[in-house]
Amino acid sequence: MTPSPLARPLSVVGVSGSAHAPSRTTALVSAVLDAVARDRDEVGEGTDTHLVRVDRIGSELAGAARRDALPVSIEGDLRRIETADLLVVASPVYRASFTGLFKHLFDVIDQHALVGTPVLLAATGGSERHGLMIEHQLRPLFGFFQSLTLPNPIYASDADFTDYRVSNPDITRRIDTAVARALPLVARTSPEPRSAFF
């Protein structure tokens, strides 16, 4: 892999849209974050990973219609999302879409902050039948933000987990492939232009 031109650790932020804990969605996002860190470690480069969990901030998030009404405790997570070099976003499939709290979180993200940000999409569901939610719901959402949605999404069903850990080797391989193909694109994507908007 070509070394990243970033002189600082790569900022990788995961967002789990699950409103419950423990959560297969959170486990999937964590597995992707771990894979990114491993891949970067192999080439001697640093990674700063952070996980935003809707189940932890949901009660405070749900009570605010606007960003300026949110408690200060959430602002740090919002800024991490807005300034990430790579976003890993996932939601459980709920009634053919992402969860309401996941959408509300991105409703309060600055409209221009994610322009050009690489986004790795993922989702979990009860069966394989729900996998197209990524293409029909998640990809258009980040298209609105003018983000760079990466071409290898990850979908995992309940059967791919054991005790809320990814246990299907096929999913692990899919994660490794998605990360291996994402990082060269991330290395070529400069986040600096986004700073002009906020």
Residue pairs with C-beta under 8 A, 6 or more apart in sequence:
1 39
1 42
1 43
1 180
1 183
1 184
2 184
2 187
3 43
3 44
3 45
3 187
4 10
4 40
4 45
4 183
4 186
4 187
5 187
6 45
6 85
6 187
8 46
9 45
9 46
9 47
9 48
10 36
10 40
10 45
10 46
10 47
10 48
10 85
10 86
10 186
11 48
11 50
11 80
11 83
11 84
11 85
11 86
12 33
12 36
12 37
12 47
12 48
12 49
12 50
12 84
12 85
12 86
12 87
12 88
13 49
13 50
13 51
13 52
13 80
13 81
13 84
13 86
13 87
13 88
14 29
14 30
14 32
14 33
14 49
14 50
14 51
14 52
14 87
14 88
14 89
14 90
15 29
15 51
15 52
15 54
15 81
15 87
15 88
15 89
15 90
15 102
15 105
16 23
16 25
16 26
16 29
16 51
16 52
16 53
16 54
16 55
16 90
16 91
17 25
17 54
17 89
17 90
17 91
17 92
17 98
17 99
17 101
17 102
17 105
18 24
18 25
18 26
18 53
18 54
18 55
18 91
18 92
18 99
18 124
19 54
19 55
19 58
19 99
19 101
20 55
21 53
21 55
21 56
22 164
23 53
23 55
23 92
23 164
24 92
24 124
24 156
24 158
24 161
24 164
25 90
25 91
25 92
25 122
25 123
25 124
26 51
26 53
26 55
26 164
27 161
27 164
27 165
27 166
28 90
28 122
28 124
28 154
28 156
28 166
28 171
29 51
29 88
29 89
29 90
29 122
30 51
31 165
31 166
31 172
31 175
32 88
32 120
32 122
32 154
32 175
32 178
32 179
33 49
33 51
33 88
35 175
35 176
35 179
36 47
36 49
36 86
36 88
36 179
36 182
36 183
37 47
37 49
39 179
39 180
39 183
40 46
40 47
40 183
41 47
50 77
50 80
52 77
52 80
52 81
52 105
54 61
54 99
54 101
54 102
54 105
57 73
57 74
57 77
57 105
58 101
60 70
60 71
60 73
60 74
61 70
61 74
61 101
61 104
61 105
61 108
62 101
62 104
63 69
64 70
64 71
64 108
66 108
67 78
67 108
70 78
70 108
78 108
78 109
81 87
81 109
81 113
81 114
82 109
82 110
82 113
82 114
82 194
82 198
83 113
83 191
83 194
84 117
85 117
85 118
85 186
85 189
85 191
86 117
86 118
86 119
86 120
86 182
86 186
87 114
87 117
87 118
87 119
87 120
87 147
88 119
88 120
88 122
89 102
89 119
89 120
89 121
89 122
89 138
89 142
90 121
90 122
90 123
90 124
90 154
91 98
91 99
91 102
91 123
91 124
91 138
92 99
92 123
92 124
92 125
93 123
93 124
93 125
93 126
93 130
93 133
94 100
96 130
96 133
96 136
96 137
97 103
97 133
97 137
98 123
98 133
98 137
98 138
98 141
103 141
106 141
106 145
109 145
110 197
110 198
111 145
112 194
112 197
112 198
113 145
113 194
113 197
113 198
114 142
114 145
114 146
114 147
114 194
115 145
115 146
115 147
115 193
115 194
115 197
116 146
116 147
116 148
116 189
116 191
116 193
116 194
117 145
117 147
117 148
117 189
117 191
117 194
118 147
118 148
118 150
118 182
118 185
118 186
118 189
119 142
119 147
119 148
119 149
119 150
120 150
120 152
120 153
120 154
120 178
120 179
120 182
121 134
121 138
121 139
121 142
121 149
121 150
121 153
121 154
122 134
122 153
122 154
122 155
122 156
123 130
123 131
123 133
123 134
123 138
123 153
123 154
123 155
123 156
124 155
124 156
124 157
124 158
125 131
125 133
125 155
125 157
125 158
126 157
126 158
127 157
127 158
127 159
128 155
128 157
130 155
130 157
131 155
134 153
134 155
135 153
138 149
138 153
139 149
139 153
142 149
143 149
148 185
148 189
150 178
150 181
150 182
150 185
151 181
152 174
152 177
152 178
152 181
152 182
153 178
154 171
154 174
154 175
154 178
156 166
156 168
156 171
159 168
160 166
160 167
160 168
160 170
160 171
161 167
161 168
166 172
166 175
